[in-house]
Amino acid sequence: MRVFVNGESRQLPDGSTVADVLAIAVGDAKGVAVAVDGEVIRRGAWGEVEVVEGAAVEILTAVQGG
């Protein structure tokens, strides 16, 4: 299936979860937040929430600085 990760088209296996997308896109998921089609997904649900064909997945990374 095709999804969009931070605006970039990606081909993923059917049934992929948010956790699967993160493993492919960023590897280390520390310090990130994820939204699917505009809805923030809580970290505890990443392994349960399936991403559907055409979904827009936004991965946001926390940055420190001043």
Backbone as CSV, one residue per row, in Angstrom:
resi,resn,N_x,N_y,N_z,CA_x,CA_y,CA_z,C_x,C_y,C_z
1,MET,0.843,-1.178,0.000,0.000,0.000,0.000,0.885,1.236,0.000
2,ARG,0.353,2.335,-0.506,1.095,3.582,-0.567,0.558,4.531,0.507
3,VAL,1.489,5.101,1.286,1.151,6.118,2.283,2.117,7.283,2.095
4,PHE,1.841,8.376,2.776,2.695,9.555,2.695,3.275,9.827,4.070
5,VAL,4.599,9.792,4.157,5.296,10.016,5.422,6.015,11.355,5.309
6,ASN,5.557,12.312,6.116,6.094,13.681,6.049,6.090,14.197,4.610
7,GLY,4.994,13.890,3.893,4.815,14.370,2.533,5.481,13.539,1.454
8,GLU,6.263,12.537,1.841,6.973,11.692,0.878,6.227,10.369,0.693
9,SER,5.990,9.997,-0.545,5.290,8.751,-0.839,6.159,7.553,-0.461
10,ARG,5.549,6.603,0.251,6.257,5.372,0.655,5.373,4.174,0.366
11,GLN,5.987,3.084,-0.054,5.280,1.820,-0.260,5.502,0.961,0.983
12,LEU,4.415,0.514,1.619,4.493,-0.299,2.830,3.635,-1.547,2.672
13,PRO,3.955,-2.604,3.417,3.109,-3.801,3.381,1.723,-3.508,3.957
14,ASP,0.703,-4.154,3.413,-0.641,-4.039,3.983,-0.602,-4.443,5.447
15,GLY,-1.387,-3.773,6.273,-1.455,-4.100,7.691,-0.366,-3.450,8.524
16,SER,0.436,-2.574,7.924,1.501,-1.904,8.676,0.908,-1.021,9.768
17,THR,1.580,-1.019,10.909,1.154,-0.183,12.030,1.997,1.087,12.067
18,VAL,1.609,2.003,12.942,2.396,3.217,13.152,3.817,2.838,13.561
19,ALA,3.966,1.836,14.421,5.298,1.386,14.848,6.117,0.898,13.659
20,ASP,5.490,0.197,12.720,6.190,-0.273,11.518,6.675,0.907,10.675
21,VAL,5.820,1.903,10.515,6.189,3.088,9.745,7.394,3.773,10.380
22,LEU,7.370,3.909,11.696,8.488,4.546,12.396,9.778,3.759,12.221
23,ALA,9.701,2.443,12.324,10.892,1.606,12.172,11.518,1.793,10.792
24,ILE,10.688,1.928,9.781,11.173,2.109,8.414,11.682,3.536,8.188
25,ALA,10.941,4.513,8.695,11.245,5.914,8.386,12.352,6.523,9.236
26,VAL,12.384,6.196,10.538,13.360,6.864,11.415,14.212,5.916,12.237
27,GLY,13.820,4.678,12.348,14.585,3.724,13.157,14.375,3.943,14.641
28,ASP,15.044,4.928,15.202,14.939,5.223,16.633,13.772,6.178,16.865
29,ALA,12.770,5.731,17.613,11.558,6.520,17.811,11.582,7.358,19.086
30,LYS,12.757,7.540,19.678,12.837,8.369,20.882,12.642,9.835,20.504
31,GLY,11.851,10.530,21.305,11.663,11.958,21.103,10.816,12.329,19.907
32,VAL,9.946,11.412,19.459,9.083,11.743,18.330,7.614,11.665,18.728
33,ALA,6.805,12.380,17.973,5.351,12.303,18.072,4.849,11.963,16.673
34,VAL,3.695,11.303,16.612,3.165,10.862,15.320,1.698,11.252,15.198
35,ALA,1.344,11.761,14.025,-0.054,12.026,13.698,-0.375,11.291,12.402
36,VAL,-1.555,10.697,12.353,-2.031,10.030,11.142,-3.304,10.737,10.712
37,ASP,-3.284,11.266,9.503,-4.418,12.030,8.976,-4.879,13.098,9.965
38,GLY,-3.913,13.779,10.584,-4.202,14.898,11.479,-4.528,14.531,12.907
39,GLU,-4.570,13.248,13.230,-4.888,12.803,14.590,-3.627,12.278,15.270
40,VAL,-3.270,12.893,16.411,-2.092,12.457,17.154,-2.348,11.063,17.721
41,ILE,-1.375,10.176,17.554,-1.482,8.799,18.038,-0.601,8.670,19.272
42,ARG,-1.192,8.251,20.382,-0.405,8.121,21.616,0.590,6.975,21.468
43,ARG,1.735,7.158,22.100,2.846,6.204,21.979,2.407,4.766,22.295
44,GLY,1.595,4.575,23.293,1.163,3.240,23.681,0.328,2.523,22.633
45,ALA,-0.178,3.270,21.651,-1.025,2.676,20.613,-0.292,2.467,19.289
46,TRP,0.972,2.849,19.208,1.704,2.757,17.945,1.711,1.351,17.365
47,GLY,1.795,0.334,18.201,1.827,-1.040,17.713,0.463,-1.596,17.361
48,GLU,-0.591,-0.857,17.695,-1.961,-1.325,17.468,-2.660,-0.612,16.319
49,VAL,-2.291,0.634,16.068,-2.986,1.439,15.062,-2.432,1.122,13.676
50,GLU,-3.299,0.586,12.816,-2.896,0.282,11.446,-3.019,1.524,10.576
51,VAL,-2.082,1.659,9.671,-2.083,2.757,8.713,-2.772,2.250,7.448
52,VAL,-3.675,3.043,6.898,-4.438,2.607,5.725,-3.886,3.246,4.452
53,GLU,-4.242,2.657,3.332,-3.853,3.157,2.014,-4.144,4.655,1.905
54,GLY,-3.142,5.417,1.459,-3.313,6.848,1.238,-3.189,7.719,2.471
55,ALA,-2.918,7.120,3.629,-2.824,7.891,4.871,-1.654,8.869,4.820
56,ALA,-1.838,9.986,5.517,-0.769,10.973,5.679,-0.223,10.827,7.094
57,VAL,1.021,10.363,7.194,1.671,10.159,8.489,2.694,11.273,8.678
58,GLU,2.548,12.014,9.764,3.504,13.076,10.081,4.301,12.649,11.300
59,ILE,5.617,12.646,11.162,6.514,12.299,12.259,7.225,13.577,12.677
60,LEU,7.016,13.961,13.925,7.591,15.196,14.453,8.663,14.854,15.466
61,THR,9.809,15.494,15.347,10.920,15.243,16.257,11.098,16.430,17.186
62,ALA,11.211,16.142,18.486,11.435,17.195,19.472,12.857,17.732,19.318
63,VAL,12.979,19.047,19.374,14.278,19.697,19.247,14.452,20.665,20.401
64,GLN,15.629,20.626,21.036,15.932,21.560,22.114,16.792,22.678,21.573
65,GLY,16.720,23.769,22.243,17.577,24.872,21.840,17.028,26.183,22.356
66,GLY,17.749,27.202,22.096,17.273,28.487,22.575,17.851,29.616,21.815
